[in-house]
Amino acid sequence: MTAATRRLWLYGLLLLLPALAVGALALGLLAREQDRLAEREQAARETRRAAVETRAR
């Protein structure tokens, strides 16, 4: 392997590794956001149900 080839591999890795790290971080953030939205949806559903029960009385 020549020096130029090694340098190209190194540059490729230097570009690939941060890109993979950013992608993994983005997926983690999306999972957290999905959980947060599910919790808010559940709370809203419970609030609506309580309001309907209160009106029905």
Biopython code that builds the backbone (N, CA, C, O; Angstrom):
import numpy as np
from Bio.PDB.StructureBuilder import StructureBuilder

atoms = [
    (1, "MET", "N", (0.853, -1.169, 0.000)),
    (1, "MET", "CA", (0.000, 0.000, 0.000)),
    (1, "MET", "C", (0.901, 1.235, 0.000)),
    (1, "MET", "O", (1.809, 1.362, 0.821)),
    (2, "THR", "N", (0.633, 2.117, -0.916)),
    (2, "THR", "CA", (1.461, 3.317, -1.016)),
    (2, "THR", "C", (1.004, 4.360, 0.000)),
    (2, "THR", "O", (-0.057, 4.236, 0.611)),
    (3, "ALA", "N", (1.821, 5.376, 0.160)),
    (3, "ALA", "CA", (1.502, 6.436, 1.112)),
    (3, "ALA", "C", (0.228, 7.176, 0.702)),
    (3, "ALA", "O", (-0.570, 7.563, 1.555)),
    (4, "ALA", "N", (0.043, 7.369, -0.591)),
    (4, "ALA", "CA", (-1.153, 8.071, -1.067)),
    (4, "ALA", "C", (-2.410, 7.251, -0.781)),
    (4, "ALA", "O", (-3.443, 7.803, -0.404)),
    (5, "THR", "N", (-2.319, 5.944, -0.961)),
    (5, "THR", "CA", (-3.468, 5.079, -0.689)),
    (5, "THR", "C", (-3.810, 5.094, 0.793)),
    (5, "THR", "O", (-4.978, 5.176, 1.173)),
    (6, "ARG", "N", (-2.769, 5.015, 1.630)),
    (6, "ARG", "CA", (-2.990, 5.062, 3.079)),
    (6, "ARG", "C", (-3.628, 6.388, 3.489)),
    (6, "ARG", "O", (-4.520, 6.428, 4.336)),
    (7, "ARG", "N", (-3.164, 7.448, 2.883)),
    (7, "ARG", "CA", (-3.702, 8.766, 3.190)),
    (7, "ARG", "C", (-5.181, 8.858, 2.792)),
    (7, "ARG", "O", (-5.987, 9.432, 3.524)),
    (8, "LEU", "N", (-5.532, 8.294, 1.636)),
    (8, "LEU", "CA", (-6.933, 8.291, 1.211)),
    (8, "LEU", "C", (-7.808, 7.496, 2.183)),
    (8, "LEU", "O", (-8.913, 7.922, 2.520)),
    (9, "TRP", "N", (-7.316, 6.352, 2.627)),
    (9, "TRP", "CA", (-8.060, 5.556, 3.612)),
    (9, "TRP", "C", (-8.248, 6.345, 4.910)),
    (9, "TRP", "O", (-9.328, 6.338, 5.500)),
    (10, "LEU", "N", (-7.208, 7.010, 5.338)),
    (10, "LEU", "CA", (-7.286, 7.795, 6.566)),
    (10, "LEU", "C", (-8.296, 8.929, 6.418)),
    (10, "LEU", "O", (-9.112, 9.149, 7.313)),
    (11, "TYR", "N", (-8.250, 9.640, 5.311)),
    (11, "TYR", "CA", (-9.210, 10.720, 5.087)),
    (11, "TYR", "C", (-10.638, 10.174, 5.025)),
    (11, "TYR", "O", (-11.566, 10.786, 5.554)),
    (12, "GLY", "N", (-10.803, 9.041, 4.389)),
    (12, "GLY", "CA", (-12.126, 8.411, 4.327)),
    (12, "GLY", "C", (-12.644, 8.066, 5.710)),
    (12, "GLY", "O", (-13.807, 8.313, 6.026)),
    (13, "LEU", "N", (-11.776, 7.492, 6.534)),
    (13, "LEU", "CA", (-12.184, 7.162, 7.902)),
    (13, "LEU", "C", (-12.474, 8.417, 8.713)),
    (13, "LEU", "O", (-13.410, 8.443, 9.512)),
    (14, "LEU", "N", (-11.674, 9.454, 8.509)),
    (14, "LEU", "CA", (-11.901, 10.705, 9.231)),
    (14, "LEU", "C", (-13.231, 11.354, 8.844)),
    (14, "LEU", "O", (-13.804, 12.106, 9.631)),
    (15, "LEU", "N", (-13.715, 11.073, 7.660)),
    (15, "LEU", "CA", (-15.034, 11.563, 7.254)),
    (15, "LEU", "C", (-16.150, 10.616, 7.699)),
    (15, "LEU", "O", (-17.221, 11.060, 8.115)),
    (16, "LEU", "N", (-15.893, 9.325, 7.609)),
    (16, "LEU", "CA", (-16.923, 8.334, 7.898)),
    (16, "LEU", "C", (-17.259, 8.239, 9.382)),
    (16, "LEU", "O", (-18.435, 8.188, 9.741)),
    (17, "LEU", "N", (-16.267, 8.217, 10.233)),
    (17, "LEU", "CA", (-16.511, 8.020, 11.660)),
    (17, "LEU", "C", (-17.354, 9.136, 12.283)),
    (17, "LEU", "O", (-18.310, 8.832, 12.998)),
    (18, "PRO", "N", (-17.044, 10.406, 12.045)),
    (18, "PRO", "CA", (-17.928, 11.445, 12.599)),
    (18, "PRO", "C", (-19.342, 11.394, 12.002)),
    (18, "PRO", "O", (-20.320, 11.669, 12.697)),
    (19, "ALA", "N", (-19.445, 11.046, 10.726)),
    (19, "ALA", "CA", (-20.768, 10.955, 10.103)),
    (19, "ALA", "C", (-21.590, 9.855, 10.770)),
    (19, "ALA", "O", (-22.781, 10.040, 11.016)),
    (20, "LEU", "N", (-20.973, 8.725, 11.060)),
    (20, "LEU", "CA", (-21.674, 7.643, 11.749)),
    (20, "LEU", "C", (-22.056, 8.048, 13.167)),
    (20, "LEU", "O", (-23.139, 7.709, 13.645)),
    (21, "ALA", "N", (-21.169, 8.769, 13.835)),
    (21, "ALA", "CA", (-21.460, 9.226, 15.199)),
    (21, "ALA", "C", (-22.637, 10.199, 15.200)),
    (21, "ALA", "O", (-23.514, 10.107, 16.058)),
    (22, "VAL", "N", (-22.664, 11.118, 14.258)),
    (22, "VAL", "CA", (-23.772, 12.075, 14.170)),
    (22, "VAL", "C", (-25.072, 11.341, 13.855)),
    (22, "VAL", "O", (-26.119, 11.670, 14.413)),
    (23, "GLY", "N", (-25.015, 10.360, 12.978)),
    (23, "GLY", "CA", (-26.205, 9.572, 12.655)),
    (23, "GLY", "C", (-26.734, 8.817, 13.864)),
    (23, "GLY", "O", (-27.942, 8.787, 14.101)),
    (24, "ALA", "N", (-25.834, 8.208, 14.629)),
    (24, "ALA", "CA", (-26.250, 7.486, 15.835)),
    (24, "ALA", "C", (-26.857, 8.443, 16.852)),
    (24, "ALA", "O", (-27.858, 8.119, 17.492)),
    (25, "LEU", "N", (-26.260, 9.608, 17.003)),
    (25, "LEU", "CA", (-26.798, 10.613, 17.923)),
    (25, "LEU", "C", (-28.186, 11.069, 17.471)),
    (25, "LEU", "O", (-29.088, 11.227, 18.294)),
    (26, "ALA", "N", (-28.352, 11.277, 16.184)),
    (26, "ALA", "CA", (-29.653, 11.703, 15.658)),
    (26, "ALA", "C", (-30.714, 10.636, 15.911)),
    (26, "ALA", "O", (-31.843, 10.965, 16.274)),
    (27, "LEU", "N", (-30.368, 9.369, 15.724)),
    (27, "LEU", "CA", (-31.329, 8.298, 15.987)),
    (27, "LEU", "C", (-31.702, 8.246, 17.464)),
    (27, "LEU", "O", (-32.862, 8.017, 17.806)),
    (28, "GLY", "N", (-30.728, 8.458, 18.331)),
    (28, "GLY", "CA", (-31.015, 8.490, 19.765)),
    (28, "GLY", "C", (-31.940, 9.632, 20.130)),
    (28, "GLY", "O", (-32.866, 9.461, 20.923)),
    (29, "LEU", "N", (-31.692, 10.801, 19.552)),
    (29, "LEU", "CA", (-32.554, 11.955, 19.817)),
    (29, "LEU", "C", (-33.969, 11.732, 19.287)),
    (29, "LEU", "O", (-34.945, 12.129, 19.924)),
    (30, "LEU", "N", (-34.078, 11.099, 18.124)),
    (30, "LEU", "CA", (-35.402, 10.806, 17.577)),
    (30, "LEU", "C", (-36.162, 9.821, 18.462)),
    (30, "LEU", "O", (-37.372, 9.959, 18.641)),
    (31, "ALA", "N", (-35.471, 8.840, 19.009)),
    (31, "ALA", "CA", (-36.121, 7.881, 19.904)),
    (31, "ALA", "C", (-36.616, 8.583, 21.170)),
    (31, "ALA", "O", (-37.723, 8.316, 21.636)),
    (32, "ARG", "N", (-35.797, 9.479, 21.724)),
    (32, "ARG", "CA", (-36.223, 10.230, 22.913)),
    (32, "ARG", "C", (-37.432, 11.101, 22.604)),
    (32, "ARG", "O", (-38.356, 11.191, 23.412)),
    (33, "GLU", "N", (-37.432, 11.738, 21.449)),
    (33, "GLU", "CA", (-38.554, 12.602, 21.066)),
    (33, "GLU", "C", (-39.822, 11.776, 20.874)),
    (33, "GLU", "O", (-40.910, 12.210, 21.251)),
    (34, "GLN", "N", (-39.687, 10.602, 20.296)),
    (34, "GLN", "CA", (-40.843, 9.729, 20.105)),
    (34, "GLN", "C", (-41.427, 9.317, 21.459)),
    (34, "GLN", "O", (-42.647, 9.299, 21.623)),
    (35, "ASP", "N", (-40.580, 8.990, 22.419)),
    (35, "ASP", "CA", (-41.047, 8.645, 23.763)),
    (35, "ASP", "C", (-41.745, 9.832, 24.419)),
    (35, "ASP", "O", (-42.790, 9.675, 25.050)),
    (36, "ARG", "N", (-41.168, 11.010, 24.268)),
    (36, "ARG", "CA", (-41.755, 12.214, 24.858)),
    (36, "ARG", "C", (-43.134, 12.501, 24.263)),
    (36, "ARG", "O", (-44.071, 12.843, 24.985)),
    (37, "LEU", "N", (-43.249, 12.360, 22.947)),
    (37, "LEU", "CA", (-44.545, 12.589, 22.304)),
    (37, "LEU", "C", (-45.577, 11.551, 22.733)),
    (37, "LEU", "O", (-46.751, 11.882, 22.901)),
    (38, "ALA", "N", (-45.160, 10.318, 22.911)),
    (38, "ALA", "CA", (-46.082, 9.276, 23.370)),
    (38, "ALA", "C", (-46.584, 9.586, 24.777)),
    (38, "ALA", "O", (-47.760, 9.377, 25.075)),
    (39, "GLU", "N", (-45.705, 10.080, 25.639)),
    (39, "GLU", "CA", (-46.123, 10.452, 26.994)),
    (39, "GLU", "C", (-47.120, 11.607, 26.960)),
    (39, "GLU", "O", (-48.119, 11.592, 27.679)),
    (40, "ARG", "N", (-46.847, 12.600, 26.129)),
    (40, "ARG", "CA", (-47.765, 13.748, 26.031)),
    (40, "ARG", "C", (-49.114, 13.311, 25.467)),
    (40, "ARG", "O", (-50.158, 13.796, 25.903)),
    (41, "GLU", "N", (-49.094, 12.400, 24.501)),
    (41, "GLU", "CA", (-50.339, 11.900, 23.926)),
    (41, "GLU", "C", (-51.161, 11.175, 24.989)),
    (41, "GLU", "O", (-52.376, 11.357, 25.073)),
    (42, "GLN", "N", (-50.497, 10.356, 25.797)),
    (42, "GLN", "CA", (-51.191, 9.630, 26.858)),
    (42, "GLN", "C", (-51.788, 10.602, 27.876)),
    (42, "GLN", "O", (-52.924, 10.421, 28.313)),
    (43, "ALA", "N", (-51.033, 11.625, 28.252)),
    (43, "ALA", "CA", (-51.537, 12.615, 29.207)),
    (43, "ALA", "C", (-52.734, 13.364, 28.630)),
    (43, "ALA", "O", (-53.707, 13.614, 29.342)),
    (44, "ALA", "N", (-52.674, 13.720, 27.365)),
    (44, "ALA", "CA", (-53.790, 14.423, 26.725)),
    (44, "ALA", "C", (-55.019, 13.524, 26.659)),
    (44, "ALA", "O", (-56.141, 13.984, 26.876)),
    (45, "ARG", "N", (-54.811, 12.248, 26.361)),
    (45, "ARG", "CA", (-55.926, 11.307, 26.298)),
    (45, "ARG", "C", (-56.605, 11.184, 27.669)),
    (45, "ARG", "O", (-57.832, 11.173, 27.766)),
    (46, "GLU", "N", (-55.792, 11.091, 28.718)),
    (46, "GLU", "CA", (-56.350, 10.994, 30.071)),
    (46, "GLU", "C", (-57.098, 12.273, 30.456)),
    (46, "GLU", "O", (-58.147, 12.210, 31.097)),
    (47, "THR", "N", (-56.565, 13.419, 30.069)),
    (47, "THR", "CA", (-57.226, 14.690, 30.367)),
    (47, "THR", "C", (-58.565, 14.786, 29.651)),
    (47, "THR", "O", (-59.556, 15.219, 30.239)),
    (48, "ARG", "N", (-58.600, 14.385, 28.383)),
    (48, "ARG", "CA", (-59.859, 14.405, 27.632)),
    (48, "ARG", "C", (-60.884, 13.455, 28.244)),
    (48, "ARG", "O", (-62.062, 13.792, 28.357)),
    (49, "ARG", "N", (-60.428, 12.267, 28.640)),
    (49, "ARG", "CA", (-61.338, 11.296, 29.236)),
    (49, "ARG", "C", (-61.923, 11.845, 30.543)),
    (49, "ARG", "O", (-63.116, 11.691, 30.805)),
    (50, "ALA", "N", (-61.080, 12.482, 31.358)),
    (50, "ALA", "CA", (-61.559, 13.064, 32.615)),
    (50, "ALA", "C", (-62.557, 14.184, 32.348)),
    (50, "ALA", "O", (-63.546, 14.317, 33.069)),
    (51, "ALA", "N", (-62.309, 14.987, 31.323)),
    (51, "ALA", "CA", (-63.230, 16.077, 30.986)),
    (51, "ALA", "C", (-64.572, 15.528, 30.523)),
    (51, "ALA", "O", (-65.621, 16.057, 30.892)),
    (52, "VAL", "N", (-64.545, 14.479, 29.724)),
    (52, "VAL", "CA", (-65.790, 13.873, 29.243)),
    (52, "VAL", "C", (-66.557, 13.270, 30.412)),
    (52, "VAL", "O", (-67.777, 13.418, 30.487)),
    (53, "GLU", "N", (-65.871, 12.598, 31.318)),
    (53, "GLU", "CA", (-66.540, 12.009, 32.481)),
    (53, "GLU", "C", (-67.154, 13.093, 33.362)),
    (53, "GLU", "O", (-68.248, 12.913, 33.896)),
    (54, "THR", "N", (-66.460, 14.210, 33.514)),
    (54, "THR", "CA", (-66.974, 15.306, 34.330)),
    (54, "THR", "C", (-68.228, 15.905, 33.704)),
    (54, "THR", "O", (-69.190, 16.208, 34.410)),
    (55, "ARG", "N", (-68.226, 16.078, 32.390)),
    (55, "ARG", "CA", (-69.395, 16.629, 31.699)),
    (55, "ARG", "C", (-70.574, 15.663, 31.727)),
    (55, "ARG", "O", (-71.727, 16.092, 31.750)),
    (56, "ALA", "N", (-70.296, 14.375, 31.725)),
    (56, "ALA", "CA", (-71.357, 13.370, 31.677)),
    (56, "ALA", "C", (-72.121, 13.292, 32.994)),
    (56, "ALA", "O", (-73.236, 12.770, 33.024)),
    (57, "ARG", "N", (-71.558, 13.789, 34.060)),
    (57, "ARG", "CA", (-72.222, 13.701, 35.375)),
    (57, "ARG", "C", (-73.296, 14.688, 35.540)),
    (57, "ARG", "O", (-73.939, 14.731, 36.589)),
]
sb = StructureBuilder()
sb.init_structure("model")
sb.init_model(0)
sb.init_chain("A")
sb.init_seg("    ")
for serial, (resi, resn, name, xyz) in enumerate(atoms, 1):
    if name == "N":
        sb.init_residue(resn, " ", resi, " ")
    sb.init_atom(name, np.array(xyz, "f"), 0.0, 1.0, " ", f" {name:<3s}", serial, name[0])
structure = sb.get_structure()
